[in-house]
Amino acid sequence: MTPELVPMVLVPMVTGAEVAFWLLAPVMVLAALGMILSRKPVHSALCLATVMISLAVQYAAQNAPFLFAVQIIVYTGAILMLFLFVLMLVGVDAADSLVETIKGQRPLAILAGLAFGVLLVLAVGNAVVDPPAGLGAANAENGGNVQGIAALLFNRYVFIFEATSALLITAAVGAMVLAHRERLTKKLTQGDLAADRLRRYAEHGEHPGPLPTPGVFARHNAVDTPALLPDGSVSELSVSATLRARGEILDGQDLVQPIDTTLRALTADGDDDRPPHRSQPLPGEGSR
């Protein structure tokens, strides 16, 4: 008897690109939603950084090393981190986002979002319906991934690439021209500043020395902790005006309370050590 031949069932192998996609796609979607729904700009920037880093990993999994490096170095490492540091240093008040600096900004933003959504649907549909050309064939045509991108940028799309570069340079120069302000008065020297401080001290009693640093005569040295003067009062000059506007300064009463408690305890101890007051003369003592 001859054994029957059992047909072999080929199980498709799971590639690294598929693993990276299914692991990072939910993270990217959640981070994108967090970027849109976050109330604080710093949190939104961090969510955007998560999306960009996950997208760079997707490029690496798809054998696109040049796009991976550009995504990490240029977008995530330079542009986004600069934006994040500016937000952390300058600060943005939550009430500023409710003020429309451009009339009709919200309707235009809604229309732009809808147009981008339609474009995204068309692009995804085109990628799903049409058969993929294959990244390997595209790289082999020019001898590699970097060579293929260079051939597209400097051959087929060279005019569009140079026009975009000129547009970006024009925008940067225009921003510098608009932000530039001519000096109308003479630049003050160190001697002028010192004389002005002494004049304000003589006329208004303003202290000519530096402002007190946060935490001086206090229990903490954080920037949101106001300094306490020797008498226990809070120095408003020791904290930033930005933190005062945000309401992120610790309550001065909580800092003054331990000092008041200690002073009351010392006062009570001093009263106990005093000799008893005699309102009536002792027997045998007469008036003198």
Secondary structure, DSSP 8 states (H G I E B T S, - for coil): ---------------HHHHHHHHHHHHHHHHHHHHHH-SSHHHHHHHHHHHHHHHHHHHHHTT-HHHHHHIIIIIIIIIIHHHHHHHHHH---GGGGGS-SSTTHHHHHHHHHHHHHHHHHHHHHHHHHS----HHHHHHHHTSHHHHHHHIIIIISHHHHHHHHHHHHHHHHHHHHHH-----S----HHHHHHHHHHHHHHH----S----TTTTSS---TTS-EE-TTS-EEGGGS-HHHHHHT-S--HHHHHHHHHHHHHHHHHHHHHHS----SS--TT----
